[in-house]
Amino acid sequence: MILWERKVAFVKREGLDDIAVTQRRLYEDTSRNTLVYTISTRKDFQTIYDYRKDKSGIQAFDYRSDMIVGSDTIKNNNKSGFALKLPVFPYCFELDIETLSMLPIDHIHQQFAINFYHPGGSTLPQYYPVVVTSEDDLSGVNGLKIKCWVIRLAYDKDNYDISWISKEKHEFLKLESHRPGGTYNKVKLSSILTA
């Protein structure tokens, strides 16, 4: 079991309005704990900076207009020599939940394609199909029903995520991640526990 805390804040950076997302992933084996800090523009949610610290060390990236580079201002950055030229600017996979929550969903069978990339990853940026598959009433406590869009993000034919996004507030509430040999779940606790 992993406790995954996400904090979203509006920040000013060099006079510009940006969004900072801090993620703490807490494991039973504390040596696996992970911190991720990502800054994106408030205007279009394009990533500016991504920082990750886990048991393998620090990985920090600066996003420029046409490339992603290992940040040279972060001490002990494992990715300091990294550089990837970008023909099309991708969204940061570290912020998949936030990105999916912002989709302008308004009907079943609606389709999107999102260019995602995990900073420093071996899989190059690519478009992943997202389909609104259905509507569902997600059950909360005390009989609370939350009206949701159900969306499917496909990585390939065997790997996909099913997510529940609330219709009223466009909040991510639940995810089922399907992989060969198993399924794992993410649930946003605070929204399900309150009306």
N, C-alpha and C positions, 0 to 999 in steps of 0.2 A: 504494500500500500504506500502511496506517495501523497503527501499533502502539497498542493501546488497553489501558492499564493500569487495573485497578480494584482498589482496596484497601478492604476492609470492616473496620471496627473498632467495638467496643462502647465507648461513652463515657458518662460521667455529665454531665448538664446540669441545673443547678438541682435536684440531688438525684434526678433521674429517670434511668432506664436508656434510652439511645437507641442508635441505629445511625448511624454516619457512613460514607458511601461517597465516596471520592475517586477521580475518574477523570481520567486524563491521556491525551489523544488526540494522538499524535505523528505528524506528516505529514512527507513528504520536503521539502515547502515549509514551513519552520518558521514562516512568518507565519500559517499556518492552525492551529497548535497550539492546543488547547483544554483548559481546566481546568474540571472540574465538581465541586462539593462539595455533598453533600446530607445533611441530618440527618432521620431518621425515628424515630418512637417504636419501641421494642423490643417493646412489647405488641402492636401491631397494624399496624406498618410504615406508619403514616400520616405523610406528610411534614410537617416543621416549618419547614424552611428549605432553599432551593436557591440556589446561587451558580454562575454560569457566566462565564468570562472567555475571550474569543476575539478574533479580529481586529476584530470590530465593537464591542468594549468589554466592559463589565461589565453583567450582568443578575442581579439578586439579588431574591429573593422571600421574604416571610414568609407562612406558612400559618396562618391563624386558624381558629377553629371553623366559621365560615360564609363565609369568603372568602379569596382570595389577594391580597396587596398587594405592591407594590414596596417593598423594604426601605428605610426612610428613614435607617438608620444606616450605610449603605455609601456611601462617597465615590464620586462619578462613576458612580452607578448609572443606566444608560440607562432603567430601568423604574421609577424612583422614583415616578412618578405613576400607576402601573398599579393597577387594582383590579378584581377579578372576584368577584361574589357566587356562592356555590355552593349549589345545592339539595341536591346529594349530593357528599360529599367524594371527589375522585378520587385515584388513585394516580399518582405522578410518572412520566412516560414516560422520564425520565432513568434510572430504575431498573427498566426493563422486564425485563432479564435476571434481576435479583434477585427481582422479583415473580413471574415465571414459574417460577423454581426452587422457590418456596415452595408452589406449588399442591399440594393433597392428591390427587395422581394415584394411582389404584389399578386402572384398567381402560381398555381401548381403547373408543373412542366416548364417553368421558366428556366433558362439555361445561361450559364456564365462560363468564362474561361479566365482563370487567374494565373498570371505569371508569378510563380513562387520560386524562391531560392533560399536554401539554408546557408548562411554565411560561412564561407570556407569549405563547404561540402564538395564531395567529388561529383555529385550529380549537378550538371549545369542547369541554369535557370530554364524553366519550361512552363508551358501553359497546362494547367490541370483543369479538367471539366468539373463543373459544379451544376447539379440539377436539383430543382425544387421538386421533390417526389410526392409530397402529400402535406396534409394538415393533421395535427394531432392535439388532443388535450392531455398535456403532461400532468401527472398526478403529483400533488404536493402533500403537505401535512394537513390534517383535519379536513380532508375531502376537497382541498383547494384544487381547482383545475386551471391550468395555464394554457391558453391557446397558443399553439406554436406552428411555425413552418418546419418541415422536416426536409433537410437537404443532404445530398450525397456528394462528397468530394472523392473522386477516384484518382488513385496514384498509378495504378495499372489494373489489369483484369482481376487480380487476386487480392489487391490491397485497397481498401477504401474506408472512409469515415462516414458515419451517419450522424448528423447534428440536429439538435432541436433549438431553434431560435424563436424567442417569444415574439408574437405578432405585435403586441402593444408597444414594447420598449426596445425591440430588436436586441435583446440580451441573449448571449449564449447560455443555455441551461444544462445541456447534456450532450455527450458524445459517446458513440460506440465505434471503436476502431477495430476493423476486421482485418485479420492477417491469417495466412495459412497456419493452422494449428492453434488458433486462439483469438479471443476478443478481449479488449480491455475497455474500460469505461472511465469517462470524466464526468463529474457532476458539479455544477455550481451550487454550493451549499447555501449561501446566504439568500438567494432568490427563492429556493424551494422551501426554506424555513419561514418565510414571511409572506404575508398577503400583499 
